[in-house]
Amino acid sequence: METRTQLLRARTARYPRDRRSVGMARDLTRSTLTDWRITRRGDDIILCVSELATNAVLHGVPPGRCFDLGLALAADGVLEVEVRDSGGGAVRESEPGPDALGGRGLHLVRALADDWGVRVRDPGKVVWCAFRVVDGPVPA
């Protein structure tokens, strides 16, 4: 995560390459938002976590490997989400047809998050998104 200001809180978890991990990542995010008393934009954050975790499971995590979810709240009121995997391949927004069942995840992340991007790491990549959840500084 690219910390903009002082980091106040952080939580990480590792999940196996399994579709059930997407629900577990959502659950962790929901409980983290509750623990940190974040009420603003919770549905958007949970949806983006779901999309990024789904992409990691379907496209980013090699068999037998895991992905990591990171949540971090900075003093400037920005919550950053990142999903790290160890797989190759580029992250790209697809252009699904009107009848396609998938391919809209990154479009949703782009539309809902204040910012998002991809960083290459060795091995794999980090797909991140950020949300302003508090106006002004967050009390420590």
C-alpha beads as a LAMMPS data file, in Angstrom:
LAMMPS data file: protein, C-alpha beads

140 atoms
139 bonds

1 atom types
1 bond types

-500.0 500.0 xlo xhi
-500.0 500.0 ylo yhi
-500.0 500.0 zlo zhi

Masses

1 110.0

Atoms # bond

1 1 1 0.000 0.000 0.000
2 1 1 1.146 3.475 -0.707
3 1 1 0.734 5.233 2.607
4 1 1 -0.261 8.839 2.057
5 1 1 0.077 9.845 5.686
6 1 1 0.665 8.114 8.961
7 1 1 -0.843 4.628 9.087
8 1 1 -3.271 4.261 12.001
9 1 1 -4.611 0.742 11.593
10 1 1 -3.864 -2.254 9.398
11 1 1 -5.170 -5.778 9.029
12 1 1 -4.014 -8.562 6.709
13 1 1 -5.100 -12.099 5.986
14 1 1 -4.014 -14.917 3.701
15 1 1 -6.508 -17.045 1.786
16 1 1 -6.140 -20.214 -0.282
17 1 1 -6.996 -20.424 -3.971
18 1 1 -10.599 -21.411 -3.352
19 1 1 -13.868 -19.695 -4.271
20 1 1 -14.932 -19.817 -0.614
21 1 1 -12.040 -17.467 0.145
22 1 1 -13.917 -14.622 -1.549
23 1 1 -16.677 -14.811 1.067
24 1 1 -14.104 -15.021 3.856
25 1 1 -12.373 -11.889 2.506
26 1 1 -15.727 -10.070 2.453
27 1 1 -16.443 -11.188 6.023
28 1 1 -13.052 -9.976 7.252
29 1 1 -13.591 -6.643 5.523
30 1 1 -17.058 -6.233 7.030
31 1 1 -15.811 -7.021 10.549
32 1 1 -12.801 -4.729 10.101
33 1 1 -14.997 -1.828 9.035
34 1 1 -17.164 -2.450 12.112
35 1 1 -14.145 -2.714 14.435
36 1 1 -12.697 0.515 13.038
37 1 1 -16.125 2.235 13.202
38 1 1 -16.140 2.980 9.485
39 1 1 -19.703 3.478 8.334
40 1 1 -19.127 5.479 5.173
41 1 1 -18.858 3.608 1.855
42 1 1 -18.892 0.148 3.426
43 1 1 -20.920 -1.478 0.648
44 1 1 -18.589 -0.067 -2.028
45 1 1 -15.512 -1.297 -0.150
46 1 1 -16.931 -4.791 0.368
47 1 1 -17.957 -5.061 -3.293
48 1 1 -14.470 -4.033 -4.452
49 1 1 -12.836 -6.540 -2.073
50 1 1 -15.114 -9.211 -3.501
51 1 1 -14.189 -8.322 -7.084
52 1 1 -10.434 -8.168 -6.419
53 1 1 -10.477 -11.423 -4.432
54 1 1 -12.487 -13.139 -7.171
55 1 1 -9.984 -11.980 -9.788
56 1 1 -7.110 -13.282 -7.656
57 1 1 -8.740 -16.697 -7.266
58 1 1 -9.729 -17.005 -10.930
59 1 1 -6.751 -15.368 -12.647
60 1 1 -3.898 -14.533 -10.273
61 1 1 -3.183 -17.349 -7.852
62 1 1 -1.359 -20.425 -9.171
63 1 1 -2.625 -23.822 -7.951
64 1 1 -1.527 -24.574 -4.417
65 1 1 -0.811 -20.931 -3.640
66 1 1 -2.622 -18.192 -1.686
67 1 1 -3.505 -14.528 -1.972
68 1 1 -3.254 -11.819 0.665
69 1 1 -5.801 -9.160 1.527
70 1 1 -4.577 -5.993 3.197
71 1 1 -6.700 -3.215 4.687
72 1 1 -5.100 -0.028 5.995
73 1 1 -6.549 3.169 7.403
74 1 1 -4.346 6.242 7.227
75 1 1 -4.580 9.364 9.370
76 1 1 -5.853 11.339 6.367
77 1 1 -9.087 9.294 6.351
78 1 1 -8.245 7.097 3.359
79 1 1 -8.793 3.348 3.554
80 1 1 -6.602 1.355 1.198
81 1 1 -7.394 -2.182 0.098
82 1 1 -4.857 -4.375 -1.604
83 1 1 -4.961 -7.913 -2.929
84 1 1 -1.567 -9.535 -3.517
85 1 1 -1.064 -12.681 -5.559
86 1 1 1.938 -14.590 -6.835
87 1 1 0.674 -15.267 -10.354
88 1 1 1.868 -13.842 -13.601
89 1 1 -0.142 -12.035 -16.177
90 1 1 -1.246 -8.492 -16.652
91 1 1 -4.296 -6.928 -15.055
92 1 1 -6.604 -5.439 -17.646
93 1 1 -10.173 -4.296 -17.888
94 1 1 -12.063 -6.493 -20.316
95 1 1 -14.846 -5.387 -22.628
96 1 1 -17.620 -7.908 -21.938
97 1 1 -20.601 -8.117 -24.240
98 1 1 -24.080 -7.348 -22.920
99 1 1 -24.827 -11.048 -22.320
100 1 1 -21.483 -11.900 -20.698
101 1 1 -21.672 -13.356 -17.197
102 1 1 -18.355 -11.874 -16.061
103 1 1 -15.649 -9.416 -16.957
104 1 1 -16.986 -6.334 -15.175
105 1 1 -15.053 -6.522 -11.882
106 1 1 -12.357 -3.962 -12.617
107 1 1 -14.947 -1.658 -14.198
108 1 1 -16.795 -1.735 -10.866
109 1 1 -13.619 -1.083 -8.900
110 1 1 -12.766 1.873 -11.149
111 1 1 -16.284 3.279 -10.793
112 1 1 -16.578 2.855 -7.002
113 1 1 -13.101 3.541 -5.632
114 1 1 -11.535 6.992 -5.429
115 1 1 -8.349 5.567 -6.921
116 1 1 -7.022 2.174 -7.948
117 1 1 -4.020 0.638 -9.633
118 1 1 -1.637 -2.261 -10.042
119 1 1 1.934 -2.711 -8.832
120 1 1 4.211 -5.462 -10.088
121 1 1 6.046 -7.498 -7.478
122 1 1 8.242 -10.547 -7.671
123 1 1 6.460 -12.857 -7.900
124 1 1 3.046 -11.600 -8.925
125 1 1 1.256 -8.307 -8.468
126 1 1 -0.732 -6.118 -6.113
127 1 1 -4.087 -4.717 -7.173
128 1 1 -5.171 -1.906 -4.866
129 1 1 -7.978 0.590 -4.436
130 1 1 -8.530 3.500 -2.072
131 1 1 -11.592 5.106 -0.495
132 1 1 -11.982 8.329 1.480
133 1 1 -13.975 7.122 4.479
134 1 1 -13.499 10.074 6.832
135 1 1 -13.392 13.768 5.977
136 1 1 -10.351 15.313 7.584
137 1 1 -7.881 13.720 9.977
138 1 1 -8.798 10.519 11.801
139 1 1 -8.281 10.570 15.564
140 1 1 -5.589 8.100 16.591

Bonds

1 1 1 2
2 1 2 3
3 1 3 4
4 1 4 5
5 1 5 6
6 1 6 7
7 1 7 8
8 1 8 9
9 1 9 10
10 1 10 11
11 1 11 12
12 1 12 13
13 1 13 14
14 1 14 15
15 1 15 16
16 1 16 17
17 1 17 18
18 1 18 19
19 1 19 20
20 1 20 21
21 1 21 22
22 1 22 23
23 1 23 24
24 1 24 25
25 1 25 26
26 1 26 27
27 1 27 28
28 1 28 29
29 1 29 30
30 1 30 31
31 1 31 32
32 1 32 33
33 1 33 34
34 1 34 35
35 1 35 36
36 1 36 37
37 1 37 38
38 1 38 39
39 1 39 40
40 1 40 41
41 1 41 42
42 1 42 43
43 1 43 44
44 1 44 45
45 1 45 46
46 1 46 47
47 1 47 48
48 1 48 49
49 1 49 50
50 1 50 51
51 1 51 52
52 1 52 53
53 1 53 54
54 1 54 55
55 1 55 56
56 1 56 57
57 1 57 58
58 1 58 59
59 1 59 60
60 1 60 61
61 1 61 62
62 1 62 63
63 1 63 64
64 1 64 65
65 1 65 66
66 1 66 67
67 1 67 68
68 1 68 69
69 1 69 70
70 1 70 71
71 1 71 72
72 1 72 73
73 1 73 74
74 1 74 75
75 1 75 76
76 1 76 77
77 1 77 78
78 1 78 79
79 1 79 80
80 1 80 81
81 1 81 82
82 1 82 83
83 1 83 84
84 1 84 85
85 1 85 86
86 1 86 87
87 1 87 88
88 1 88 89
89 1 89 90
90 1 90 91
91 1 91 92
92 1 92 93
93 1 93 94
94 1 94 95
95 1 95 96
96 1 96 97
97 1 97 98
98 1 98 99
99 1 99 100
100 1 100 101
101 1 101 102
102 1 102 103
103 1 103 104
104 1 104 105
105 1 105 106
106 1 106 107
107 1 107 108
108 1 108 109
109 1 109 110
110 1 110 111
111 1 111 112
112 1 112 113
113 1 113 114
114 1 114 115
115 1 115 116
116 1 116 117
117 1 117 118
118 1 118 119
119 1 119 120
120 1 120 121
121 1 121 122
122 1 122 123
123 1 123 124
124 1 124 125
125 1 125 126
126 1 126 127
127 1 127 128
128 1 128 129
129 1 129 130
130 1 130 131
131 1 131 132
132 1 132 133
133 1 133 134
134 1 134 135
135 1 135 136
136 1 136 137
137 1 137 138
138 1 138 139
139 1 139 140
